[in-house]
Amino acid sequence: MSTAALLSFTLVALLTVITPGLETLLVLRTALLVGRRTAMGVVVGSTLGCLVWAAAGLVGLTALLQASELAYDIVRWLGAAYLVYLGVTALWRSRRPAEVDEPAPVPSTKAAVRVGLLTNLLNPKPGVFYVSLLPQFLPVGEPAWGAVLVAIHLGIGLVWFPVLITAAGRARAFLLRQRLLLDRLSASALVAFGVKTAADAR
């Protein structure tokens, strides 16, 4: 694989990771309202989800999402329903105003990993990303490079999101004074992401 192709993929992967989206929202929401450790659980879960999509892409399974509109829509609707569930549940919990000094309920790290994993697995876009992007950079007859490209993409995320979590941690003390507003806004954003996911065409 040429150096130019490797650098080109790295740049595309970097832009994909740092562009704000659903994963960024979930990580920031968790970091600001719960804490760094739990936010890293979301990152780990999301990374595992990407790994599953990548593995499926390398063996050709995610091509089904491109070939079958029904398969794509099933995953999309399940993902939309899960996002709306997360958002509505968070809005319901926020109905009781919390005091500034009252600690936020801390979900287990296992629960945070599960949220990150399910959110990623129920989003068909990572699958389409891997099945449409990787073949453009893979040298003909050298499929082993696929694992290298996947490792680059996941590695960038594992560097970027801890940086984001650290930055959020520094702002947490100030933002917690507006915790109720922040909680409701981010929960509403999850619902909006779910509605958008349901409405998105292929």
KEDREN-812408 format. One record per residue (C-alpha): residue number from 1; residue in three letters; chain; x, y, z negated. Coordinates in steps of 0.25 Angstrom, whole numbers, plus 2048, in hexadecimal, padded with zeros to 3 digits. Each point is the difference from the previous one (the first is absolute). Layout:
BEGIN
<seq: NUM | type: ALA | mol: A | X: X | Y: Y | Z: Z>
...
***
This chain:
BEGIN
<seq: 1 | type: MET | mol: A | X: 800 | Y: 800 | Z: 800>
<seq: 2 | type: SER | mol: A | X: 806 | Y: 80E | Z: 804>
<seq: 3 | type: THR | mol: A | X: 803 | Y: 80A | Z: 7F5>
<seq: 4 | type: ALA | mol: A | X: 7F7 | Y: 80A | Z: 808>
<seq: 5 | type: ALA | mol: A | X: 7F4 | Y: 7F7 | Z: 7FF>
<seq: 6 | type: LEU | mol: A | X: 803 | Y: 7FD | Z: 7F1>
<seq: 7 | type: LEU | mol: A | X: 801 | Y: 80F | Z: 7FD>
<seq: 8 | type: SER | mol: A | X: 7F3 | Y: 803 | Z: 808>
<seq: 9 | type: PHE | mol: A | X: 7F8 | Y: 7F5 | Z: 7F8>
<seq: 10 | type: THR | mol: A | X: 806 | Y: 805 | Z: 7F3>
<seq: 11 | type: LEU | mol: A | X: 7FB | Y: 80E | Z: 803>
<seq: 12 | type: VAL | mol: A | X: 7F2 | Y: 7FC | Z: 804>
<seq: 13 | type: ALA | mol: A | X: 7FF | Y: 7F7 | Z: 7F3>
<seq: 14 | type: LEU | mol: A | X: 805 | Y: 80C | Z: 7F8>
<seq: 15 | type: LEU | mol: A | X: 7F5 | Y: 809 | Z: 806>
<seq: 16 | type: THR | mol: A | X: 7F6 | Y: 7F5 | Z: 7FE>
<seq: 17 | type: VAL | mol: A | X: 803 | Y: 7FF | Z: 7F1>
<seq: 18 | type: ILE | mol: A | X: 801 | Y: 80E | Z: 7FC>
<seq: 19 | type: THR | mol: A | X: 7F4 | Y: 805 | Z: 808>
<seq: 20 | type: PRO | mol: A | X: 7F5 | Y: 802 | Z: 7F5>
<seq: 21 | type: GLY | mol: A | X: 7F5 | Y: 7F5 | Z: 801>
<seq: 22 | type: LEU | mol: A | X: 7F8 | Y: 7F6 | Z: 7F7>
<seq: 23 | type: GLU | mol: A | X: 80D | Y: 7FA | Z: 7FA>
<seq: 24 | type: THR | mol: A | X: 805 | Y: 80E | Z: 7FC>
<seq: 25 | type: LEU | mol: A | X: 7F3 | Y: 803 | Z: 7FA>
<seq: 26 | type: LEU | mol: A | X: 7FF | Y: 7F4 | Z: 7F8>
<seq: 27 | type: VAL | mol: A | X: 80E | Y: 801 | Z: 7FB>
<seq: 28 | type: LEU | mol: A | X: 7FF | Y: 80F | Z: 7FC>
<seq: 29 | type: ARG | mol: A | X: 7F3 | Y: 7FE | Z: 7F9>
<seq: 30 | type: THR | mol: A | X: 805 | Y: 7F5 | Z: 7F8>
<seq: 31 | type: ALA | mol: A | X: 80D | Y: 807 | Z: 7FD>
<seq: 32 | type: LEU | mol: A | X: 7F9 | Y: 80D | Z: 7FC>
<seq: 33 | type: LEU | mol: A | X: 7F4 | Y: 7FA | Z: 7F8>
<seq: 34 | type: VAL | mol: A | X: 807 | Y: 7F3 | Z: 7FA>
<seq: 35 | type: GLY | mol: A | X: 80F | Y: 800 | Z: 801>
<seq: 36 | type: ARG | mol: A | X: 80C | Y: 7FC | Z: 808>
<seq: 37 | type: ARG | mol: A | X: 801 | Y: 7F1 | Z: 7FC>
<seq: 38 | type: THR | mol: A | X: 7F2 | Y: 7FE | Z: 805>
<seq: 39 | type: ALA | mol: A | X: 802 | Y: 808 | Z: 80C>
<seq: 40 | type: MET | mol: A | X: 80C | Y: 7F7 | Z: 804>
<seq: 41 | type: GLY | mol: A | X: 7F6 | Y: 7F4 | Z: 7FE>
<seq: 42 | type: VAL | mol: A | X: 7F8 | Y: 806 | Z: 80B>
<seq: 43 | type: VAL | mol: A | X: 80C | Y: 802 | Z: 809>
<seq: 44 | type: VAL | mol: A | X: 804 | Y: 7F1 | Z: 7FD>
<seq: 45 | type: GLY | mol: A | X: 7F2 | Y: 7FC | Z: 804>
<seq: 46 | type: SER | mol: A | X: 800 | Y: 808 | Z: 80D>
<seq: 47 | type: THR | mol: A | X: 80E | Y: 7FB | Z: 804>
<seq: 48 | type: LEU | mol: A | X: 7FB | Y: 7F2 | Z: 7FE>
<seq: 49 | type: GLY | mol: A | X: 7F4 | Y: 803 | Z: 809>
<seq: 50 | type: CYS | mol: A | X: 809 | Y: 806 | Z: 80B>
<seq: 51 | type: LEU | mol: A | X: 809 | Y: 7F3 | Z: 7FF>
<seq: 52 | type: VAL | mol: A | X: 7F4 | Y: 7F7 | Z: 802>
<seq: 53 | type: TRP | mol: A | X: 7FC | Y: 809 | Z: 80C>
<seq: 54 | type: ALA | mol: A | X: 80E | Y: 800 | Z: 805>
<seq: 55 | type: ALA | mol: A | X: 801 | Y: 7F1 | Z: 7FF>
<seq: 56 | type: ALA | mol: A | X: 7F3 | Y: 7FE | Z: 807>
<seq: 57 | type: GLY | mol: A | X: 805 | Y: 80A | Z: 80B>
<seq: 58 | type: LEU | mol: A | X: 80C | Y: 7F8 | Z: 802>
<seq: 59 | type: VAL | mol: A | X: 7F9 | Y: 7F3 | Z: 802>
<seq: 60 | type: GLY | mol: A | X: 7F6 | Y: 807 | Z: 809>
<seq: 61 | type: LEU | mol: A | X: 7F3 | Y: 7FF | Z: 7F7>
<seq: 62 | type: THR | mol: A | X: 7FE | Y: 80F | Z: 7FF>
<seq: 63 | type: ALA | mol: A | X: 7FE | Y: 800 | Z: 810>
<seq: 64 | type: LEU | mol: A | X: 7F2 | Y: 7FB | Z: 7FC>
<seq: 65 | type: LEU | mol: A | X: 7FD | Y: 80D | Z: 7FB>
<seq: 66 | type: GLN | mol: A | X: 803 | Y: 806 | Z: 80D>
<seq: 67 | type: ALA | mol: A | X: 7FA | Y: 7F5 | Z: 808>
<seq: 68 | type: SER | mol: A | X: 7F3 | Y: 7FF | Z: 7F8>
<seq: 69 | type: GLU | mol: A | X: 7F7 | Y: 80C | Z: 7FD>
<seq: 70 | type: LEU | mol: A | X: 7F8 | Y: 7F8 | Z: 7F6>
<seq: 71 | type: ALA | mol: A | X: 80D | Y: 7FC | Z: 7F8>
<seq: 72 | type: TYR | mol: A | X: 804 | Y: 80E | Z: 7FF>
<seq: 73 | type: ASP | mol: A | X: 7F3 | Y: 805 | Z: 7FC>
<seq: 74 | type: ILE | mol: A | X: 7FF | Y: 7F5 | Z: 7F5>
<seq: 75 | type: VAL | mol: A | X: 80D | Y: 804 | Z: 7FA>
<seq: 76 | type: ARG | mol: A | X: 7FC | Y: 80F | Z: 802>
<seq: 77 | type: TRP | mol: A | X: 7F3 | Y: 7FF | Z: 7F9>
<seq: 78 | type: LEU | mol: A | X: 805 | Y: 7F8 | Z: 7F4>
<seq: 79 | type: GLY | mol: A | X: 80B | Y: 80A | Z: 7FE>
<seq: 80 | type: ALA | mol: A | X: 7F6 | Y: 80C | Z: 801>
<seq: 81 | type: ALA | mol: A | X: 7F7 | Y: 7F9 | Z: 7F6>
<seq: 82 | type: TYR | mol: A | X: 80C | Y: 7FE | Z: 7F6>
<seq: 83 | type: LEU | mol: A | X: 804 | Y: 80E | Z: 801>
<seq: 84 | type: VAL | mol: A | X: 7F2 | Y: 805 | Z: 7FD>
<seq: 85 | type: TYR | mol: A | X: 800 | Y: 7F6 | Z: 7F5>
<seq: 86 | type: LEU | mol: A | X: 80D | Y: 806 | Z: 7FA>
<seq: 87 | type: GLY | mol: A | X: 7FB | Y: 80E | Z: 802>
<seq: 88 | type: VAL | mol: A | X: 7F2 | Y: 7FE | Z: 7FA>
<seq: 89 | type: THR | mol: A | X: 806 | Y: 7F9 | Z: 7F4>
<seq: 90 | type: ALA | mol: A | X: 809 | Y: 80B | Z: 7FD>
<seq: 91 | type: LEU | mol: A | X: 7F6 | Y: 80A | Z: 801>
<seq: 92 | type: TRP | mol: A | X: 7F7 | Y: 7F8 | Z: 7F7>
<seq: 93 | type: ARG | mol: A | X: 80B | Y: 7FF | Z: 7F6>
<seq: 94 | type: SER | mol: A | X: 802 | Y: 80F | Z: 801>
<seq: 95 | type: ARG | mol: A | X: 7F2 | Y: 804 | Z: 7FC>
<seq: 96 | type: ARG | mol: A | X: 805 | Y: 802 | Z: 7F1>
<seq: 97 | type: PRO | mol: A | X: 809 | Y: 80C | Z: 7FF>
<seq: 98 | type: ALA | mol: A | X: 80D | Y: 7FC | Z: 7FA>
<seq: 99 | type: GLU | mol: A | X: 808 | Y: 808 | Z: 7F6>
<seq: 100 | type: VAL | mol: A | X: 80E | Y: 805 | Z: 805>
<seq: 101 | type: ASP | mol: A | X: 807 | Y: 7F8 | Z: 7F6>
<seq: 102 | type: GLU | mol: A | X: 7F8 | Y: 7F4 | Z: 801>
<seq: 103 | type: PRO | mol: A | X: 808 | Y: 7F5 | Z: 807>
<seq: 104 | type: ALA | mol: A | X: 7FB | Y: 7FB | Z: 80D>
<seq: 105 | type: PRO | mol: A | X: 7FC | Y: 7F1 | Z: 801>
<seq: 106 | type: VAL | mol: A | X: 80C | Y: 7F9 | Z: 805>
<seq: 107 | type: PRO | mol: A | X: 7FD | Y: 7F4 | Z: 809>
<seq: 108 | type: SER | mol: A | X: 80A | Y: 7F4 | Z: 7FF>
<seq: 109 | type: THR | mol: A | X: 80B | Y: 800 | Z: 80A>
<seq: 110 | type: LYS | mol: A | X: 7FA | Y: 7F3 | Z: 806>
<seq: 111 | type: ALA | mol: A | X: 7F3 | Y: 808 | Z: 803>
<seq: 112 | type: ALA | mol: A | X: 808 | Y: 80B | Z: 806>
<seq: 113 | type: VAL | mol: A | X: 807 | Y: 7F6 | Z: 809>
<seq: 114 | type: ARG | mol: A | X: 7F2 | Y: 7FA | Z: 804>
<seq: 115 | type: VAL | mol: A | X: 7FB | Y: 80E | Z: 804>
<seq: 116 | type: GLY | mol: A | X: 80C | Y: 803 | Z: 809>
<seq: 117 | type: LEU | mol: A | X: 7FF | Y: 7F2 | Z: 806>
<seq: 118 | type: LEU | mol: A | X: 7F1 | Y: 7FF | Z: 803>
<seq: 119 | type: THR | mol: A | X: 800 | Y: 80F | Z: 805>
<seq: 120 | type: ASN | mol: A | X: 80B | Y: 7FC | Z: 80A>
<seq: 121 | type: LEU | mol: A | X: 7FB | Y: 7F2 | Z: 804>
<seq: 122 | type: LEU | mol: A | X: 7F2 | Y: 806 | Z: 803>
<seq: 123 | type: ASN | mol: A | X: 805 | Y: 80B | Z: 809>
<seq: 124 | type: PRO | mol: A | X: 802 | Y: 7FB | Z: 80E>
<seq: 125 | type: LYS | mol: A | X: 809 | Y: 80B | Z: 804>
<seq: 126 | type: PRO | mol: A | X: 80D | Y: 7FA | Z: 7FA>
<seq: 127 | type: GLY | mol: A | X: 7FD | Y: 7F4 | Z: 808>
<seq: 128 | type: VAL | mol: A | X: 7FE | Y: 807 | Z: 80D>
<seq: 129 | type: PHE | mol: A | X: 80D | Y: 809 | Z: 7FD>
<seq: 130 | type: TYR | mol: A | X: 808 | Y: 7F3 | Z: 7FF>
<seq: 131 | type: VAL | mol: A | X: 7FB | Y: 7F9 | Z: 80C>
<seq: 132 | type: SER | mol: A | X: 800 | Y: 80D | Z: 809>
<seq: 133 | type: LEU | mol: A | X: 80D | Y: 806 | Z: 7FB>
<seq: 134 | type: LEU | mol: A | X: 80A | Y: 7F5 | Z: 7FD>
<seq: 135 | type: PRO | mol: A | X: 800 | Y: 7FA | Z: 80E>
<seq: 136 | type: GLN | mol: A | X: 804 | Y: 80D | Z: 806>
<seq: 137 | type: PHE | mol: A | X: 80D | Y: 7FF | Z: 7F8>
<seq: 138 | type: LEU | mol: A | X: 803 | Y: 7F1 | Z: 800>
<seq: 139 | type: PRO | mol: A | X: 80B | Y: 7FC | Z: 80A>
<seq: 140 | type: VAL | mol: A | X: 7FA | Y: 7F5 | Z: 809>
<seq: 141 | type: GLY | mol: A | X: 803 | Y: 7F2 | Z: 7FB>
<seq: 142 | type: GLU | mol: A | X: 805 | Y: 805 | Z: 7F2>
<seq: 143 | type: PRO | mol: A | X: 7F4 | Y: 7FF | Z: 7F7>
<seq: 144 | type: ALA | mol: A | X: 809 | Y: 800 | Z: 7F4>
<seq: 145 | type: TRP | mol: A | X: 802 | Y: 80F | Z: 801>
<seq: 146 | type: GLY | mol: A | X: 7F1 | Y: 801 | Z: 7FC>
<seq: 147 | type: ALA | mol: A | X: 803 | Y: 7FC | Z: 7F2>
<seq: 148 | type: VAL | mol: A | X: 80B | Y: 80B | Z: 800>
<seq: 149 | type: LEU | mol: A | X: 7F6 | Y: 80B | Z: 805>
<seq: 150 | type: VAL | mol: A | X: 7F6 | Y: 7FC | Z: 7F5>
<seq: 151 | type: ALA | mol: A | X: 80A | Y: 801 | Z: 7F6>
<seq: 152 | type: ILE | mol: A | X: 804 | Y: 80E | Z: 804>
<seq: 153 | type: HIS | mol: A | X: 7F1 | Y: 804 | Z: 800>
<seq: 154 | type: LEU | mol: A | X: 7FE | Y: 7FA | Z: 7F2>
<seq: 155 | type: GLY | mol: A | X: 80D | Y: 805 | Z: 7FB>
<seq: 156 | type: ILE | mol: A | X: 7FD | Y: 80F | Z: 804>
<seq: 157 | type: GLY | mol: A | X: 7F3 | Y: 7FE | Z: 7F8>
<seq: 158 | type: LEU | mol: A | X: 807 | Y: 7FB | Z: 7F4>
<seq: 159 | type: VAL | mol: A | X: 809 | Y: 80C | Z: 800>
<seq: 160 | type: TRP | mol: A | X: 7F6 | Y: 80B | Z: 803>
<seq: 161 | type: PHE | mol: A | X: 7F4 | Y: 7FC | Z: 7F7>
<seq: 162 | type: PRO | mol: A | X: 809 | Y: 800 | Z: 7F3>
<seq: 163 | type: VAL | mol: A | X: 805 | Y: 80E | Z: 804>
<seq: 164 | type: LEU | mol: A | X: 7F1 | Y: 804 | Z: 802>
<seq: 165 | type: ILE | mol: A | X: 7FD | Y: 7FA | Z: 7F2>
<seq: 166 | type: THR | mol: A | X: 80B | Y: 807 | Z: 7F9>
<seq: 167 | type: ALA | mol: A | X: 7FC | Y: 80D | Z: 806>
<seq: 168 | type: ALA | mol: A | X: 7F1 | Y: 7FE | Z: 7FC>
<seq: 169 | type: GLY | mol: A | X: 805 | Y: 7FC | Z: 7F2>
<seq: 170 | type: ARG | mol: A | X: 807 | Y: 80E | Z: 7FE>
<seq: 171 | type: ALA | mol: A | X: 7F3 | Y: 807 | Z: 804>
<seq: 172 | type: ARG | mol: A | X: 7F7 | Y: 7F6 | Z: 7F8>
<seq: 173 | type: ALA | mol: A | X: 801 | Y: 808 | Z: 7F3>
<seq: 174 | type: PHE | mol: A | X: 7FA | Y: 80D | Z: 806>
<seq: 175 | type: LEU | mol: A | X: 7F6 | Y: 7F8 | Z: 809>
<seq: 176 | type: LEU | mol: A | X: 7FA | Y: 7F8 | Z: 7F4>
<seq: 177 | type: ARG | mol: A | X: 7FA | Y: 80D | Z: 7FB>
<seq: 178 | type: GLN | mol: A | X: 7F7 | Y: 7FF | Z: 80C>
<seq: 179 | type: ARG | mol: A | X: 7FF | Y: 7F1 | Z: 7FF>
<seq: 180 | type: LEU | mol: A | X: 7F1 | Y: 7FF | Z: 802>
<seq: 181 | type: LEU | mol: A | X: 800 | Y: 808 | Z: 80D>
<seq: 182 | type: LEU | mol: A | X: 80C | Y: 7F9 | Z: 805>
<seq: 183 | type: ASP | mol: A | X: 7FA | Y: 7F2 | Z: 7FD>
<seq: 184 | type: ARG | mol: A | X: 7F3 | Y: 804 | Z: 807>
<seq: 185 | type: LEU | mol: A | X: 807 | Y: 806 | Z: 80C>
<seq: 186 | type: SER | mol: A | X: 809 | Y: 7F4 | Z: 802>
<seq: 187 | type: ALA | mol: A | X: 7F4 | Y: 7F6 | Z: 7FE>
<seq: 188 | type: SER | mol: A | X: 7F8 | Y: 808 | Z: 80A>
<seq: 189 | type: ALA | mol: A | X: 80B | Y: 7FF | Z: 80A>
<seq: 190 | type: LEU | mol: A | X: 800 | Y: 7F1 | Z: 7FE>
<seq: 191 | type: VAL | mol: A | X: 7F2 | Y: 800 | Z: 804>
<seq: 192 | type: ALA | mol: A | X: 802 | Y: 809 | Z: 80C>
<seq: 193 | type: PHE | mol: A | X: 80B | Y: 7F7 | Z: 804>
<seq: 194 | type: GLY | mol: A | X: 7F7 | Y: 7F4 | Z: 7FF>
<seq: 195 | type: VAL | mol: A | X: 7F5 | Y: 807 | Z: 808>
<seq: 196 | type: LYS | mol: A | X: 80B | Y: 805 | Z: 80B>
<seq: 197 | type: THR | mol: A | X: 805 | Y: 7F1 | Z: 801>
<seq: 198 | type: ALA | mol: A | X: 7F2 | Y: 7FB | Z: 802>
<seq: 199 | type: ALA | mol: A | X: 7FD | Y: 80B | Z: 80B>
<seq: 200 | type: ASP | mol: A | X: 80D | Y: 7FF | Z: 807>
<seq: 201 | type: ALA | mol: A | X: 800 | Y: 7F9 | Z: 80E>
<seq: 202 | type: ARG | mol: A | X: 80B | Y: 7F7 | Z: 804>
***
